[in-house]
Amino acid sequence: MEKGRWSSEDAPRASMPDELSHPKFSEWKFKLFRVKSMEKAPLSNETPVEKENQPEVEVEMEMAGSPGSVMKLCFGGKSKENVESTRGRVDLKLQEIDTHMNLLKSMCRLCGLTIRKTKGPSHEVQGDLEESSRCALRKMGCKLVTWPEVILKVFKVDVTTDMETVHPSLFCHRCWTAAMRGGGFCSFTRTRIPDWKSHTSNCNLCFPKKSSFQRMGRKRAKPLKGAHSLPKRIKRDSPETPGANRLWRQTTENPVGSGGKEWWLKLSVQRGQWVKNITHCQSDHLSTKLIPPEVPADLLRAVTCQVCDHLLSDPVQSPCRHLFCRVCIVRYNRALGPNCPTCSQHLNPSHLTRPAKFFLVTLSSLPLLCPSEGCSDWVRLDSFREHCLNHYHEKESQEEQTPSEQKLNGYLPVNKGGRPRQHLLSLTRRAQKHRLRDLKNQVKVFAEKEEGGDVKSVCLTLFLLALRAGNEHKQADELEAMMQGRGFGLHPAVCLAIRVNTFLSCSQYHKMYRTVKATSGRQIFQPLHTLRNAEKELLPGFHQFEWQPALKNVSSSWDVGIIDGLSGWTTFVEDVPADTISRRFRYDVALVSALKDLEEDIMEGLRERGLDDSICTSGFTVVVKESCDGMGDVSEKHGHGPAVPEKAVRFSFTVMSISIRVEGEDDGITIFQEPKPNSELSCRPLCLMFVDESDHETLTAILGPVVAERKAMMESRLIISLGGLLRSFRFFFRGTGYDEKMVREMEGLEASGSTYVCTLCDSTRAEASKNMVLHSITRSHDENLERYEIWRKNPFSESADELRDRVKGVSAKPFMETQPTLDALHCDIGNATEFYKIFQDEIGEVYQRSNPSREERRRWRSTLDKQLRNKLKLKPVMRMNGNYARRLMTREAVEVVCELVPSEERREALQKLMELYIQMKPVWRSTCPSRDCPDQLCRYSYNSQQFADILSTTFKYRYDGKITNYLHKTLAHVPEIVERDGSIGAWASEGNESGNKLFRRFRKMNARQSKTFELEDVLKHHWLYTSKYLQKFMEAHKNSAKAMQATFNPEETPDEVDATLEVPDF
């Protein structure tokens, strides 16, 4: 046959070849086209008897090449006359088969969906792989070349035996995608292969239950199953009957009488019928007939559901103040729309509320008549269930209780509801949302009313209680751990806290994350990108704020992160060395981030003081302690040649206290007090720089913008949102965390070896040694500025010595204001250094000789170090540090040293000196001496006078015309400072000194090629380390953090940070 378009006569079904290739082809065709209705029904011109006696005709002899041979085959070889007599019937059957095959062509062989519903081209089931598909599968290792082979591998279906009239010949693009995704071997989708059957009179494909193939054009909404509409009116057969156009229904309330009288229902009765068909609550809710007849009609209407006319069960009240059963009104609204059944007003199911409590009490106390036979008791509604159950317990055995209790459900005001349905977990997500829609609305209403809209917490708590009730305590523990931010599925902030506090770099944390996920199969730790998102909220530059008035010479933008330390200056080439590296936060942005980090503590302080946080929006005062210290050698030694010395300077601050001034109160009320003011956890880094602290020009150039921002903030008010309200804050800065060297650097004074021994008063070293106790604080920042102008201009034309005596040691311009105070940490270190030298002199009996040689002093020092090592386990150190100083200044240490002192009188003097020092030390070390050591505070002046007398007499050889700087401040200025500030120890630089150690650790953790980026990483992670928000998480995960630290860094870390002070000739 030539290729081309076929005519109607040459169509494949109009003719057939004269000879068929197989002798049983007719049997196959007979089975193929045979229809049960055609076999069973006799032809019009034959009787059943004739059909039975009709001889069989051999198919092989009747296969002549005629156009009607197909018809003969369809009817098992019957004659052409018989076929022609049923031509219309045969055409109908063939048309059904043709329609069936056309429907098969529009469906997918594998998933059964209509091909037009799936986007993309269709593919032949029996065809070869296209070039693109074959190449794609070959890349995945699949060498199959035909689709039947691929389908058998992927979907486990053999399509080689498919029949044209039973199976579709195409499959959709969605199944093609599944086959390609599976690589030609496996499928990751749960594709259910339909069971294709041949065409019958009840074919589901041709006569579908769902009219998907019959629907044309726009879809029409199907009526809901639960929505029973009004029955259609039925015309009566006899028109003579009056009211023939009215509806008649037989009900239990209006039965058909014995005389055949028909009851015609009114519209209200008719409504009651179909409403009951909607609610289906006849067996669930109690009838109002159980209520005593003497109950007033108004009360009876009040306790009756306006939908089902039963006694109220789980009553709810609409905004229009009508009462319904909760289940009934929900089903009613679902069937007939969101309208009130009584007044037809619009009714949103989420607006339903519980009635007043007194009404519920009245409802539960209603007396009901017991329906049991032989019992005429009146029982309250709240005890009706128990009463009826007792009747059944008396009558039935334990084995027969269950069906009785099921019957008893008809007397319970609880909806046990509905026909058996598919389990919730087996439904699709859409079906689950549909089934739980009402519960979701109720939970949402409860959460908004009781829990501030926190639906998630309500649902998690319900799940937790359900697990506990079912003794699923292991799952409940995991869920509770997740809810509390610990254990399984850690919160990103918890993971960030663990990473920062265990000093893990990004690569180390990512390695741990992958290892834990691979070994446990659970994502306990969060990936790095979620940690970076959590960082943004904790770092400066995230929260909005405003200054009133605006800060002078400071940008008004708030989204400022880490900036260059030199930003804010109009720099020139000669001002700052080109290789100066410095990174910092803008001071005001950092303070805002610190206050937001303390938001919970501030609000808790307001509540503890009994203050209304909605009223307290202004009058907040923040006191900030500033610290700055230089670090000696921070260079990284890589083993290639000598280490190049590299020095750094750190500037940090600590929020010490926050108070509020309330109307009617003279003094401010403290709502936040830093509990650990000397901890590295509260000392927040502001600026890091690779600079030598002795380089005055570079240091002033970098800290100059910080000073300018600080000065501008003191003249303005900060407006930020705390606790949902805008609040205003004022700041006071106290620069107390400086050692002697840094104070002299910032205030423009001469170096520590100057004749002017003190940074608090104008005494010279000779005057301080003669009068050790009676001095007062006279220096200030403003006075130093005035003296600098005198030093610079020399208005009186004096000589150098006279001018120096006039300005009292001021030799440079003070650029940052410091608080005239004493640093407790460096006071301990300086005094311990002095006692260490006294011990050496007493061992060598220097009071009896003069000018000992250097070799003798080395021998005395070696003897002292050996004694301290053997007796106190104190190893010699190159520089005095805080730990060594605390161990040395004890009674045990002086007793050990006295073993090496020959003279008994000198031993007693040393012990007396140490005893006085031990009594004096708590006054400057304590955070609050008036509370912690009131007795030592009262005796301090007396003890310091005794201490000075011993030094000026017994140890006159050492203090004749000279005294150390810290020993002078200890004896002369401590009582005045404590009286002015209340404490010395709380304002010490210990936290900043501990931060120096953290600087080295963070620098190791964030080693990068560029020192600029390295400094940014150190500054960022050090800030996160001091976050109160992350510290709270670390308290809950302290054990896991220790275990992780032991895993990744098994080396022991020192328990206490050693702060150092350079001491000459030590």
C-alpha positions, 0 to 999 in steps of 0.5 A, a space after each residue: 500500500 502506498 504511503 499517503 492519506 487514506 480514503 474512506 474505502 482504503 481505510 485500515 478497518 474497511 478492508 483486510 488482506 485476503 490471507 492472514 499470516 496466522 491461522 488463529 488470527 480469527 480467534 484473536 480478533 473474535 476475542 478482541 472485539 467480542 462484547 458480552 451483550 453481543 454474545 448473549 442477545 439473539 439476533 432479531 431474525 433468529 430464535 434461541 432454538 435456531 441459534 443453538 442448532 446452527 452449525 459451526 462454520 470453519 473459520 479457515 474456509 470462510 476467510 474470503 477476501 471481502 470487505 465484510 470479512 471483519 464483520 464475519 470475524 467479529 461474530 465468529 464466522 456468521 453469514 453476511 446476511 445475518 451480519 447485514 441484518 444487524 448492521 446498526 447494532 454492529 456499528 454501535 459496538 465498533 463505535 464504542 471500541 473506537 471511542 475506547 481506543 481514542 481515550 487510550 491514546 490520550 492517557 499515559 501508559 504508566 501513571 494513568 493521567 491525561 497527557 494534556 494535563 502534564 506539560 511537555 511532549 509525549 513519548 511512544 511506549 514501544 518506540 526507540 530512545 530519542 537521541 537526547 534521551 539516549 545520550 542523557 542516559 548513557 552519561 548515567 551509565 545506562 546503555 539501553 536503546 528502547 523504551 520498553 527496556 527502560 520502562 521495565 528497569 525503572 517502573 518494573 512493568 513489561 510493556 512488550 505484551 501490550 495490546 492496542 485496545 487495552 493499553 495506551 501507546 504513549 506515556 507522559 513527560 512526567 513519567 519520562 522525567 522520572 525515568 531520566 532522573 532514575 538514570 534508566 535503572 531506578 525511580 525515586 517517585 511512587 508512580 502507581 501503574 494502573 491495571 488496564 482492562 479490556 472494554 466492557 459495557 461497564 468500562 470505567 474509562 468510557 463511563 467514568 465515575 468522575 466526569 473528567 472526560 465529559 466536562 466541557 469548558 468551564 468547571 462547575 463546583 460540585 455540591 458538597 456531600 454534607 449539603 442537603 438541599 431542599 427536596 424538589 416539590 412533587 406533583 400529586 397524581 390527583 389534581 383534585 386533592 387540595 394542596 397538591 403542590 405541597 410537599 409531603 414527608 413522613 416523619 417520626 413526629 408525624 407518622 401515617 395514621 392507621 386510617 391512612 391520613 397523610 400529614 402535610 408538613 409545614 416549612 418549619 418541620 421541613 427545615 428541621 428534617 434537612 438540618 438534621 441531615 446536615 448535622 447528623 447529631 441525633 445520636 450524639 446530642 441530648 434531647 430537650 425532652 429530658 428537661 423538666 416541663 416546669 422549666 420556663 420556656 425562655 430558659 429552655 430556648 436559651 439552652 437549646 441549639 439554634 441549629 439542631 434543637 437539641 440541648 447545647 453541647 460544647 456551646 459557642 456564642 456568635 457575635 450576634 449573641 446566638 448560641 449553638 453547638 460547636 459541631 452543629 454550627 460548623 457543619 451548618 456553615 460548611 453546608 449553607 454558607 457562613 451565615 447565622 441560622 437565626 438572624 442570617 447575619 454574616 458569621 465567621 467561624 473564627 469569631 465564635 467564642 465561649 459563652 459567659 462562665 455563669 451561663 456554663 455553670 447554669 447549663 451544667 446544673 440543669 436537671 435531666 430525667 434518666 432515660 433508663 427503665 425503672 429509674 426516675 432520678 433527676 440528674 445534673 447534666 455534668 454528672 449525667 454520663 456517670 449516672 447512665 454508665 452505672 446503670 449499664 455496669 449493674 446490668 452487663 458483665 465486663 465483656 459486654 460493656 463496650 457495646 453498651 458504652 457505645 449505645 450510651 454515647 447518644 446521651 453524652 453532650 460530646 460529638 463522637 462523630 462520623 463514619 470511619 475515615 482514612 487515617 490522617 497521616 495517610 492523607 495528602 498534605 492538602 487533605 490534611 489541611 482540609 481535615 484540620 481546618 477547624 482545629 487550626 482555626 480554634 488553635 489560632 483563636 486560642 493562641 491569639 487570646 492566651 499566648 500572644 499569637 504564638 501558634 507554634 508554641 501551642 502546637 508543640 506543647 500539645 504534641 509534647 503533652 500527647 507524647 507524655 500521655 502515651 509514655 513516649 518519653 524519649 521522643 518527648 525529651 527530644 521535642 522538649 530539648 528542641 523547644 528549649 534550644 538545646 539537644 537535637 536540632 540545635 538553634 542556629 544561635 546555639 550553634 553559633 555560641 558553641 562555635 565561638 566559645 570553642 574557638 572553631 574556625 569556619 572550616 573546623 565547624 563545617 567539618 564537624 557539621 558534616 561528620 555529625 550529620 553523616 554519623 548520626 543521620 540527623 542534622 543536629 548542627 546547623 550549616 554555616 549559612 544559617 550561622 552567618 544569618 544569626 550573626 547579623 542580628 548580633 553584630 553592630 549595624 543591624 538595629 535602627 536608632 536616632 540621636 537627638 540632637 544629631 551627633 556632630 561630625 558623625 554620620 546619621 546612618 545606622 547600618 554601619 559595620 566594621 570600618 577602617 580605624 582611620 575613618 573620620 580623619 582627613 588623612 595625609 601621607 605624612 600623618 599616618 604610616 602607610 602600613 598601619 592596619 586598624 579596624 573598629 566599630 563606630 562607637 555609637 553603633 556598637 553601644 546600640 548593639 550592646 544595649 539591644 543585647 541587654 534588652 531582656 535584662 533591662 526589661 527584667 530590671 524594670 519589672 523587678 523594681 515594680 516599674 511600668 515599662 510602658 511609662 518608663 520611656 525616658 530618663 535612662 542613664 548608661 555608665 560605660 567603663 572604657 579600657 585600653 591596653 597595648 600588647 607586646 609581641 603578637 607576631 606569628 612565628 612560622 619557623 622561618 628566620 627571626 620573628 619580627 616584633 609586632 605590637 597591637 593595641 586594643 580599645 574596649 568598653 563595658 556597660 557597667 550600669 543602667 539606671 532610670 530617673 523616675 518622677 518624684 525620686 531624687 536618685 536614679 533607680 538602678 535597673 541593671 548592674 553588670 554582675 562580672 565587671 572584670 570578666 572578659 565576657 562583658 568587655 566588648 571590643 571596639 577597636 583593634 590596631 597593629 600599633 605600638 602604644 609608645 607611638 604617640 602620633 599613630 595612636 592619637 590618629 587612630 583613637 582620635 575619631 573614637 574621642 570625637 564620637 565619644 564627645 558628641 554622644 555625651 551631648 546628645 540622647 540616643 533613641 532606640 526601640 526596647 521592649 516594643 517602645 522607643 526609649 531615650 538614653 544618656 551616656 557617661 564614660 569613665 576611662 578607668 581601665 588603663 595602666 600607668 603607661 597608657 594613662 600618661 600617654 593619653 593625658 600627655 604626662 611624662 613617662 613612668 620614670 618621671 620625677 612627678 610620680 603620680 597621675 592623680 596629684 602633683 607630688 614629686 617622688 621625693 615629696 611622696 617618700 617623705 609624706 607617704 599618706 597625706 595627699 589628695 587628688 588634684 589632677 584633671 583632664 581640663 587642668 592638663 589641657 591648660 598646662 599643655 597650653 602653658 608648656 606650648 606657649 611659655 607665656 611667662 618666658 621661664 627656663 626649661 626647669 621652671 616651666 617644667 615645674 609649673 606644668 607638673 610633668 605635662 609634656 604633650 597634648 592630652 587627647 582622651 579624658 581618663 578618670 583619675 583613679 587607680 587600676 586594681 590589677 596593675 596595683 597588685 602587680 606593681 606592689 608584688 614586684 616591689 615586695 619581690 625586690 624587698 625579699 631579695 634585699 632582705 635575703 642579702 641583708 642590704 640594710 647592712 651594706 651599700 651598693 651590692 654587685 650585680 652578681 650578688 643580686 642575681 645570686 639572691 634572686 636565684 635563691 628566692 626563686 628556688 625557695 618559692 619553687 620548692 615550697 610554693 610550687 611557684 615557677 619563676 617568670 620573666 614578667 610579673 603577672 596577676 597570678 604570680 602576684 596573688 600567690 606571692 602576696 600571702 602569709 604562706 609566701 612571706 613565711 617561706 621567704 622568712 626562712 631565708 632571712 637571718 635576722 629575727 627582727 627583720 623577719 617580724 618586720 616582713 611579716 608585719 608588713 605583709 599582714 598590713 598589706 593583706 588587710 588593706 588589699 580587699 579595699 581596692 580589690 573588692 567590687 563593693 568594699 562598703 558591703 564586702 569589707 566594711 571593717 577593712 575600709 574603716 581601718 584603711 587609713 590607720 593601716 596605711 599609716 602603719 605601713 608607711 611608718 615601717 617603710 620609713 624606719 625599718 626599710 629606710 635604706 630602700 625608701 629614702 627619697 624614692 618610692 614606686 608609683 603604685 605604692 604611693 597611690 596605694 598608701 595615699 589615694 585609695 580612701 579618697 577614690 573609694 569615697 568618690 566612686 564607691 569602688 576601685 576593683 569594679 573599674 579595673 582593667 582586668 577584663 581588657 587584659 583577659 581580652 588580650 589573651 582572647 585576641 591571640 586565640 581568635 587570631 589563631 582561629 582566623 588565620 588569613 592571608 591578609 592581615 586586614 581581613 584577619 583583623 576584621 574576623 578577630 573583631 567580629 568573633 570577639 564581639 560575638 564572644 561577649 554577647 549576653 544572648 549567646 552566653 545564655 545559650 552556652 549556659 544550657 550547652 556547657 557540657 556539649 561545648 566542653 566535649 567539643 573543645 576536647 575533641 577539636 583542641 585537646 590541649 588544656 587551656 589556662 583557667 585564668 588569664 595572666 595580665 602582664 606588666 613590664 617591670 624594669 630590672 626584674 
